[in-house]
């Protein structure tokens, strides 16, 4: 059985939420986890720092390297990759999880917010992938089953996915376009490149800050963590896919999704964006 024991996984935005859940699931196998995120000081409105995440990862059975990284800053990312290689000897998996969100229309999305979403989501994904590529290629040469997994949606070029939040949709689809292009580009190296997205809204601290979201009608981040685990332990020849969490689980015989509900028994779950 393939596991993530001894694999080194570079996860952006892993100080909380979905990134941390993926990290802890991999840590249970004994993986090395790089917590590449910005938060180093406690924020009462947005819990979790790179250090608290590292403690949780190590408690779960993994080794953690907390690194303060702004994925909009090339020097910061390159330095983090170098520190990862120095500490763990290489990189086997990149999880592009960090993302910025603003569900606002054009008149209420200032360029500063537009630039933030493009910088973190699309540019950050591209930059981190580029910075990790040499190590991922080495991992492939050593037959260590390398992957890039990006938390981004299927590409569905329909008006209703854009009309209410053009800037956010552009930024998220930018991440997905990285998956589409890099899957083809890296095929010759043997690196699996895929995206993963939830069927329903996921209860995270970031989502809680958006007005009108009822977290009781969401699923827990662990559903994405379990789906990500199945993708990352699969063969890296499987590439160029836009996976949906519940479908991945079903294909592996997991159909009881009740444990992932924030509120047991909830039937009226909030659907996520971008899933037709």
C-alpha positions as MATLAB code, in Angstrom:
seq = 'XXXXXXXXXXXXXXXXXXXXXXXXXXXXXXXXXXXXXXXXXXXXXXXXXXXXXXXXXXXXXXXXXXXXXXXXXXXXXXXXXXXXXXXXXXXXXXXXXXXXXXXXXXXXXXXXXXXXXXXXXXXXXXXXXXXXXXXXXXXXXXXXXXXXXXXXXXXXXXXXXXXXXXXXXXXXXXXXXXXXXXXXXXXXXXXXXXXXXXXXXXXXXXXXXXXXXXXXXXXXXXXXXXXXXXXXXXXXXXXXXXXXXXXXXXXXXXXXXXXXXXXXXXXXXXXXXXXX';
ca = [
       0.000    0.000    0.000;
       1.347    3.413   -0.969;
       1.658    5.901    1.889;
       3.176    9.338    2.366;
       5.716    8.153    4.944;
       9.000    9.984    4.444;
       7.618   12.160    1.646;
       8.260   15.899    1.810;
       5.185   18.018    1.136;
       5.325   21.796    0.604;
       1.885   23.209    1.457;
       1.017   26.869    0.970;
      -1.476   28.379    3.384;
      -1.092   25.453    5.781;
      -1.435   27.412    9.005;
      -5.175   26.761    9.195;
      -8.243   25.368    7.458;
      -7.973   23.110    4.440;
      -4.191   23.358    4.172;
      -3.724   22.309    7.788;
      -6.222   19.448    7.428;
      -4.296   18.111    4.413;
      -1.048   18.483    6.350;
      -2.326   16.558    9.366;
      -3.700   13.743    7.198;
      -0.294   13.353    5.541;
       1.438   13.675    8.904;
      -0.439   10.608   10.142;
       1.687    8.607    7.677;
       4.892   10.201    8.933;
       5.357   12.782    6.178;
       7.574   15.845    6.327;
       5.397   18.953    6.044;
       6.498   22.455    5.123;
       4.034   24.983    6.534;
       4.492   27.819    4.035;
       2.256   30.636    5.233;
       2.339   34.251    6.390;
       0.888   34.178    9.897;
       3.412   34.150   12.741;
       1.408   35.984   15.425;
      -1.942   35.036   16.892;
      -4.934   36.851   15.419;
      -8.147   36.415   17.459;
     -10.259   36.836   14.311;
      -8.293   34.299   12.283;
      -6.834   31.542   14.484;
      -3.707   29.607   13.562;
      -0.058   30.426   12.956;
       2.743   28.548   11.222;
       3.961   27.516   14.678;
       0.638   26.262   16.040;
       0.150   24.353   12.777;
       3.612   22.803   13.096;
       2.770   21.655   16.627;
      -0.456   20.008   15.410;
       1.369   18.328   12.527;
       4.018   16.880   14.811;
       1.359   15.733   17.272;
      -0.290   13.918   14.345;
       2.915   12.000   13.629;
       4.777   14.060   11.045;
       7.781   16.341   10.949;
       7.080   20.018   10.427;
       9.065   22.957    9.095;
       7.237   26.248    9.733;
       8.332   28.927    7.281;
       6.966   32.439    6.996;
       6.346   32.804    3.273;
       4.558   35.410    1.175;
       3.866   33.531   -2.055;
       3.572   36.848   -3.913;
       7.274   37.430   -3.244;
       9.604   35.412   -5.467;
      12.602   35.768   -3.122;
      10.508   34.519   -0.196;
       9.356   31.442   -2.095;
      12.803   30.613   -3.477;
      14.301   30.911    0.026;
      11.603   28.632    1.444;
      12.287   25.982   -1.190;
      16.015   26.170   -0.444;
      15.367   25.789    3.307;
      13.105   22.820    2.622;
      15.801   21.066    0.585;
      18.390   21.848    3.257;
      16.132   20.391    5.969;
      14.495   17.408    4.292;
      16.651   16.761    1.213;
      14.089   17.518   -1.483;
      10.407   18.037   -2.321;
       8.042   15.278   -3.458;
       4.699   17.059   -3.389;
       3.509   20.633   -3.763;
       0.030   21.572   -2.572;
      -1.055   24.972   -3.879;
      -3.648   25.739   -1.252;
      -3.146   29.422   -0.370;
      -5.877   31.621   -1.764;
      -7.467   35.039   -1.313;
     -11.192   35.574   -1.717;
     -13.515   38.543   -2.212;
     -16.997   37.773   -3.502;
     -17.585   41.302   -4.770;
     -18.709   42.880   -7.997;
     -16.660   45.183  -10.176;
     -17.775   48.432   -8.534;
     -16.902   47.144   -5.077;
     -13.609   45.413   -5.881;
     -10.793   47.971   -5.677;
      -7.643   47.248   -7.654;
      -5.744   46.566   -4.440;
      -8.083   43.642   -3.768;
      -7.973   42.546   -7.423;
      -4.166   42.528   -7.320;
      -4.152   40.600   -4.032;
      -6.307   37.806   -5.480;
      -4.323   37.608   -8.697;
      -1.046   37.768   -6.779;
      -1.906   35.026   -4.290;
      -4.118   32.765   -6.366;
      -2.894   32.734   -9.962;
       0.600   34.201   -9.694;
       1.341   32.497   -6.366;
       0.390   29.089   -7.739;
       2.533   29.620  -10.821;
       5.482   30.888   -8.776;
       5.425   28.061   -6.227;
       5.152   25.462   -8.970;
       8.053   27.001  -10.857;
      10.180   27.220   -7.693;
       9.528   23.571   -6.738;
       9.857   22.142  -10.238;
      13.552   21.209  -10.122;
      13.022   19.252   -6.902;
       9.861   17.601   -8.221;
      11.815   16.462  -11.275;
      14.470   14.950   -9.005;
      11.712   13.189   -7.082;
      10.426   11.734  -10.349;
      13.897   10.527  -11.297;
      14.072    8.769   -7.922;
      10.640    7.197   -8.558;
       9.124    8.896   -5.524;
       5.760    9.571   -7.195;
       5.763   13.399   -7.291;
       2.591   15.456   -7.447;
       1.369   19.017   -7.717;
      -2.129   19.395   -6.269;
      -3.890   22.739   -6.572;
      -7.043   23.633   -4.689;
      -8.937   25.120   -7.610;
     -12.142   24.448   -9.543;
     -12.979   22.769  -12.833;
     -12.745   25.160  -15.748;
     -16.354   26.022  -16.597;
     -16.534   29.109  -18.772;
     -20.138   30.024  -18.050;
     -21.402   33.525  -17.346;
     -22.996   32.684  -13.996;
     -19.639   31.717  -12.495;
     -18.248   35.153  -13.329;
     -21.034   37.722  -13.216;
     -21.181   38.174   -9.426;
     -17.437   38.201   -8.687;
     -15.414   38.596  -11.882;
     -12.112   39.286  -10.113;
     -12.309   36.249   -7.804;
     -13.393   33.931  -10.610;
     -10.513   35.093  -12.799;
      -8.038   34.478   -9.976;
      -9.319   30.990   -9.137;
      -9.512   29.970  -12.785;
      -5.950   31.221  -13.137;
      -4.957   28.499  -10.674;
      -6.888   25.922  -12.691;
      -5.234   27.059  -15.899;
      -1.892   26.326  -14.227;
      -3.121   22.770  -13.660;
      -4.252   22.427  -17.269;
      -0.992   23.724  -18.712;
       1.461   22.206  -16.247;
      -0.132   18.760  -16.520;
       0.754   18.762  -20.202;
       4.132   20.423  -19.753;
       5.290   18.133  -16.940;
       3.957   14.903  -18.413;
       7.402   14.125  -19.829;
       8.884   14.372  -16.339;
       6.427   11.988  -14.691;
       4.928   14.598  -12.353;
       1.210   14.321  -11.667;
      -0.541   17.706  -11.785;
      -4.179   17.894  -10.707;
      -6.757   20.151   -9.077;
      -9.158   19.332   -6.254;
     -12.360   21.211   -5.366;
     -15.273   20.660   -2.960;
     -18.826   19.854   -3.941;
     -20.104   21.878   -0.977;
     -18.900   24.867    0.994;
     -16.197   24.035    3.537;
     -16.232   25.479    7.042;
     -13.055   27.501    7.458;
     -12.160   30.615    9.429;
     -11.776   32.515    6.166;
     -15.277   31.540    5.042;
     -16.657   32.594    8.407;
     -15.528   36.148    7.675;
     -17.832   36.351    4.646;
     -21.232   37.799    5.629;
     -24.248   35.549    5.244;
     -22.450   32.184    5.246;
     -24.073   29.615    7.549;
     -21.227   27.333    8.642;
     -23.774   24.867   10.024;
     -24.638   24.025    6.387;
     -21.032   23.296    5.419;
     -18.714   20.312    5.504;
     -15.479   20.059    7.467;
     -12.051   20.527    5.848;
     -11.324   16.857    6.508;
     -13.347   15.816    3.463;
     -10.835   17.604    1.248;
      -7.938   16.254    3.301;
      -9.088   12.675    2.768;
      -9.710   13.252   -0.937;
      -6.302   14.914   -1.319;
      -4.667   11.964    0.414;
      -6.184    9.569   -2.101;
      -4.943   11.681   -5.018;
      -1.452   12.073   -3.576;
      -1.041    8.374   -2.849;
      -2.243    7.546   -6.358;
       0.124    7.111   -9.273;
       1.637   10.310  -10.650;
       0.787    9.141  -14.175;
      -2.769   10.243  -13.336;
      -2.600   13.889  -14.368;
      -4.585   16.824  -15.738;
      -7.737   16.136  -13.707;
     -10.123   18.478  -11.939;
     -11.213   16.252   -9.084;
     -14.308   16.851   -6.915;
     -13.952   15.698   -3.305;
     -17.016   13.472   -2.927;
     -16.447   11.836   -6.304;
     -12.864   10.932   -5.382;
     -14.085    9.388   -2.136;
     -16.879    7.470   -3.878;
     -14.404    6.012   -6.371;
     -12.546    4.586   -3.377;
     -15.673    3.150   -1.780;
     -16.333    5.984    0.675;
     -19.974    6.997    0.290;
     -21.019    7.835    3.852;
     -20.220   11.544    4.039;
     -22.159   12.204    7.239;
     -18.957   12.374    9.398;
     -17.836   15.374    7.354;
     -20.928   17.479    8.107;
     -20.441   20.348   10.526;
     -23.971   19.702   11.781;
     -24.925   15.988   11.830;
     -27.995   15.211    9.770;
     -27.783   18.321    7.596;
     -29.275   17.717    4.157;
     -29.391   21.316    2.943;
     -25.664   21.770    2.396;
     -24.426   24.936    0.677;
     -23.117   24.097   -2.806;
     -19.705   25.498   -3.619;
     -18.980   27.723   -6.580;
     -17.888   26.533  -10.014;
     -19.369   23.003   -9.884;
     -21.935   22.535  -12.663;
];
